[in-house]
Amino acid sequence: MQTIGRNSRFGLRNVTVVVTCAMLLAGLAVGQSSGNSMVSGTVLDPSGAVVAGATVEMHNPVSGFERKATTDSLGKFSFPNVPFNPYHLAVTGKGFAPAAQDVDVRSLVPIILTINLNVTGSSETITVEAAAEDLLENTSTFHTDVDRELFDKLPLESASSSVSSLVTLSSPGIAADSNGLFHGMGDHAENSFSVDGQPITDQQSKVFSNQIPLDSIASMEVIAGAPPAEYGEKTSVVINVTTRSGQGMTTPKGSVTASYGSFGTSTVGANLGYGGANWGNFISVSGLNSGRFLDPPEFSVFHDKGNQENVFDRVDYQLSKADSIHVNLGYTRSWFQNPNSFDNVLHVDQFGSQLPPTDQRSQIKTFNIAPSWTRLINNNTVFTLGGFVRRDDYNYYPSNDLLADLSPIQQEAVRQNRTLLNAGLRSDLSYVKGIHNVKIGATYQQTLLQENDDLGIVDFALNAPCVDSSGNPVAGFNDPSQCAGAGFVANTSFLPLLGCYDLTRATPSANDGCAGTTSTLFAFRGHTDVKQLALYAQDAITKGNWSFNVGLRGDFYNGLATHKEAQPRIGISYNIKPSNTVLRISYARVMESPFNENLIVSSVGCSDAALNPLLGCAAAGTNPVSPGWRNEFHAGLQQAFGRYLVFSGEYVWKYTHNGYDFSILGNTPIFFPVAWDRSKIPGFAGRVSVPNFHGFSALMVFSSVAARFFTPQLSGAGAVPSAPSGVFRIDHDEKFNQTTHLQYQPWQRGPWVGFNWRYDSGLVAGAVPFATDSTTPVDLTGLSGDQQLQAGLFCGSQRPTLTSPLTTCAPSQYGSTLVSIPAPGTENDDHNPPRTKPRSLFDVSVGDDNLFHNDKYRWSAQVTAINITNKTALYNFLSTFSGTHYVTPRTVTAQIGFSF
């Protein structure tokens, strides 16, 4: 057994200072922003008397946000839980001329308005509709805003990771990956969520941690530009989530939905919001069962069942005019099979005996508790205090017969239990006055990691004592001393220590150091406590047509390695009003913290004599995975064309020391963080939005991002990709992708249709054989028949089968239907790597939100079809970092709902 523990490298004194600083800041600036504000006001007539019963509408034409309120007997109205954004406000009342004004919500400081209405005919008509300038935001941060009005009608691919699917389809700079993963602006998993102000920087995907349910989200802001100082760690994409609230719902509102579709996928969900002027509660409950839970390595689907259950509850309560509390509660459990390939079913042991099918499974349980307290000091200043506790409990179970886990890409059986407990305090102070919008804050958090791994050899060839005259491993021997007598040669690479953990040998040799016992699993037990403190200050300054965002962040990281980093952030934008153009540039210095998933074993496992060969470690992989740091530069523009179309684009250049990625252990969902010497990531991203025009709206997002990584590998478990030139493209590099979403609802009380077209030019693929020149035959013996089928390989008119793989092929006859293979002699890991083939996927959704035109009780129906052409395509193939996965085949889902 290997046990790893760790005490603070800062020492007790330094840790005490860090904690004390954090608590003092918490005492002063009690918590962190919940990420939304309140807009309220009073409507008056020309004499100053209140106007009751006036209608107040507030909307953002780009994000799709729309709210409506009616003034009470005192002429007052209120919009709680408003995401940060510019809005157009319109007020109408019987006998009065309409009034309109723009409202820019950029802080927790509430906005209080006084709106005066003129009597009809006493003044010129006021334009209520949004104009071109209402489509623009004079800010230096490139981002995308998405409200429920949009994503309620967006055909989403994944029921078990709908948030990832929503981000991928609606935001620029995102390369789609399997199992709910996505690559933000050329990085793998360098993404973070801010859920009502709670930072979540650990991975949120099907195989790492359960996501927040989509039903709980009111709106999202996806930041792909240079991040403001309040965001740190993993900032390639920051998803700022505002959850749904029941505050202000004096009449209970809710819905119940149920669906059934392809692969036996069924869902059921219910939500309810209820509250008053000073309190509210929103609760969402849902369940999912599917026969295709993960993206498998075969287009055919088998051994891929899974289910998921979600509970989310948000409580709001205003204690007084100055004090309010907000609590988010959540629990999610998922259970799923690890999808098999045909190689996991049709496989034999070292003696040629048929093995049972592989039966690997996983379970993830996640809970989250996040309270916050907000105090309004005066009309310009707000203090907030928040805390959070989030825990992931991940279990991976091997097959009951451990030898059944053998496959062409897996030589070990593994069992894992991993827990991640993240707890902390967050604090900030918001101050708005004049041209300044200031925010200062602190976050202190501790992440407790526990890793329990058990590994054993299930492939006799991994550590065979004997080899034949050609160097091929020979089965049936326990000790090199037995080789000569049987006419074989002792294996000079044989490691006696591994004999203790070789499950293909009934009894270890006396030379293994564990004679007299049966072979068993190697046990690794690791624990560490990662402490992090972040301090930041930022100011958004608006002066005329100029906008300046200046900030400074300091991060102090104390885990298996220590690091501290000062991070200046600056952005400038200028609004050219005559042409409705906003120009922007920005710079950010960012400290990137290591991935927490399997951090301990990847950092220290390679220094263990038994783990090193089991994990396939590089020589340099014996160092702890340490924080990295990045310089990034952005330049972009936003352009409105009338009031019906707006474009926003950005060019980005990122240079990182300690470039992160993952390696994968065999055919398992167990990934290890690795770090490379550096990375260079240039690219561009853009968005085109067409706000609602007579029921029609459109959104197009696109990007092109290069991801060039430089050897050597500095740390982490896993094999080093072949990169003779020292530079290679990682599998998040994609030349071009785009998503076009079209939506049409000709009548406000009628059916609607939503349509997606997603094009991906293809990610960098893994170990695909290629021709070194135009005459040398391509050697295909390194791939099994199934792997050749997965890659769509062919040799002229010949196709491989499961039992008769191709062995060699002339370069002129060699090709693939699913992978773009470089022409003979042109393969280059940097400039011309193999890629998955380009693909276009089409999705459509048709529905009616009010079938019987009853405004109080509404029945709805919806049919969604994903990949309607049933396109066969790969996300990736034998990637060192994620394996092989196919995109979703055609799926059709029907849903009914009842709302009140």
Disulfide bonds with the S-S distance in Angstrom:
Cys466-Cys483 1.80
Cys500-Cys514 2.03
Cys606-Cys617 1.98
Cys795-Cys809 2.16
